[in-house]
Amino acid sequence: MLTKPGNTVVGRRPRGRRVLKLALVSVFFLTLTLQNGTAQEPAQNAMAGSWVFGAKGCSACHAINGLGGTTAPDLGRVGELRTFYDLASGFWNHYPSMVAQMRAQGIEPPHMSPREMGDLIAFLTSINYFDEPGNVDRGKQFFTEKECVRCHQVAGVGGVVGPSLDYLGQMGSFIQVATAMWNHGPAMAEAMQTLKIRRPSFTASELTDLIAYLRQAAPGPPEGPMYVPPGRAELGRQWFVEKGCLECHSIRGQGGGSAPDLASRARPPSLAEFSAMIWNKAPAMLRAMRVRGTDVPKLEVSQMADIVAYLYSIRYFQRLGNPAAGRRLVQNRGCLGCHALGGQGRNDAGDLATIKGLDSPTAVIAAMWNHGRIMTGQAQGRIIWPTLLPEEMADISAFFIESGSK
């Protein structure tokens, strides 16, 4: 059967073992989402995710650091840095061959509830699957050199002025680290002043190394909730106002003028850099709030996750995609053979411009996962499957998010 560049016929054998492996990994990643239009809490549980990994059959093919199956990559030893959209495009592009291989072994693609998939993502995060791992030895060195050890304990070693940091090592999420640094900043500043400890600063790489050391000291999946992906942007906008952030910061010129405009950064930071900045800039922010007579607001981790989502929406972090480019992709990659778009095209499978409930990248990706199951089941060998680059997947996600908000 003939194909054209950027497309694959459903059922064709995969090209390249490396890409197939990436796609196989992705099966178990891409269902974290909204279902039935209901927003899910952003918290996940890594301990529950380790159970999902076994109960859903992931361990039949995949191993974690040598324990488990051998027919697919060891998820604790994949050496390259991955992003959500790298996984999403790998999943989508090789979904037909991936499903064919599973069904040849008598395995149906597992159904995953939003909670189960969220927990599985937390588990993969806890084993450094999505993050570039830090250097444990350097982290241990920083723990001493930056005098953290004078107040905090790790694995029973260190001071008792502040809390043990074993719990921080089990978090596995920069969203949680940023929250802890923000909430405990004022108390730590007073303690360091009393003990005449010079306040250290951290680069993103130093903070990553320090967390790697803390994780080694507190091994095993975290038992409490985790917050890995960003939360809900609309709630984040609400917290941004209610917690007083807008009194100093502005967004595209609207708001306070005494702190940077968060929508006009020359270079978007990573979440690691964001966490480091919260620590490094805390003294200046605390002084500014005292001058204004403002109390330092406490943040729940879920609120920080929502604020991070809001900052993503205003392009503070790396862009989530271009909605206009996403619309062009929907028009040009064969979707209109079954779908309508704003009333144009066939409407056998619904109008893509009127879909509601897709208010996050993970919600869009999950919807594509569910749709893929239908496509491979009902149209085997008869559909030209469109392939997507990671940046194209980001653009399509941005299109559906924007369309669903209208």
C-alpha positions, 0 to 999 in steps of 0.5 A: 500500500502506498504512503507519503512522507510523514505517514505510515500505513496501520499494521506496517512493521516498525523502523528501527529498534530504538524508536520502537523501544521508546514507543513501547515505553510510552504505552504505559505513560500516556493516559494521565489525564482528564476523563469524562471532562472531570479535572483530576487532582494533580497529586500522584502516589509513587508507591501505588505506581509501583503496584500499577507497574506490576499489576498492569503487566509492565514488568512482564516486558520492562525491568527496573534496574535489572528486575523484571522483563527483558524484551523491552528497555530497562526503565531505570537505565535508559540513558538519554533525557526525555520529555513528555512530548518525545514520549508522546510522539514516539507513542503515537508514531509507532502505536500501530506496530506497538499494539500489533506486537502486544496482540501477537503475544496475546496481550491487549493494551492495558486500560489505565484509569487517570489515577493509575496512570498518574501514580505510574508517572510518579513511580517512573519519576521517582526512579529518575526516568524523566529527569537527567540524574544528578551526581550523588557524590557532588550532592553529598559534597554540596550538603557539607560545603553549603553547610546544610549539614549544620541544621539538617540530618540526612540518614541520621547524620547532621544537625537537629535545628531543622527537619530531617531532609530524608522526606525531601529526597523521597519527593522526586519532584521539583514542584515539591522542592520549590514549595518546601523552599518557599514555605520554610524560607523565612524560618531558615533565614532566621535560623541561619542569622542566629547561627551566623551561617552564610546563606548559600546559593544554588545553581540548578545543577547543584540543586539537582545533585543535592536532590540526587544525594537525598534520594540515595539516602532515602531510597524507595518509592515515596509513600506520600503524594507526588506532584509531577506534571503541572496542575491546573492553569485556571486555578494557578491564576487564581492562586497567583492573585490571592497569594499576592504574587501580582502585587509585585510581579506583572504579567505582560505589563499588568500588575505590580512593577517592583518585580520582573514581568514573568511573561517577558523572560529572554530565556525560559527556565527549567523547573530545576532553575525555577526551584533554585531561583525561589531559594536564591531570590527569597531574601530579596522577596522577603524584604520587599514583602516586609516593606509592603507590610505583607505576610509571606503566604504559605503554599500547598504543593497542589497550589504550587503545581497550579501556579506552575501550570499558570506560568506555563500558560503565559510562556514563563517556562518552555512553550507548550506549542503553537495553536495556529500551527496545531490547527494546520497540522490537523488540517493537513495530516488526514484528520479531516478524512473522518473529522470536521474542523469548525464545520468544515470536512466530514463529521463522521467522528465529531468536530475537532474544534468543539471538543471540551475537557482537553485543558492540559497537554496530558489530557490531549495525549490521553485522548489520542491514546484512547482514539488510537485504540479505536483506530487500530481496532476498526481500521486495521490496514486501511488508514494512513497513520500520520506521524508527528514530531515532538514539537508537532505534538506540542502544537496539536496539544496547544490547539486543542487546549485553546479550542476547548477553552472557547 
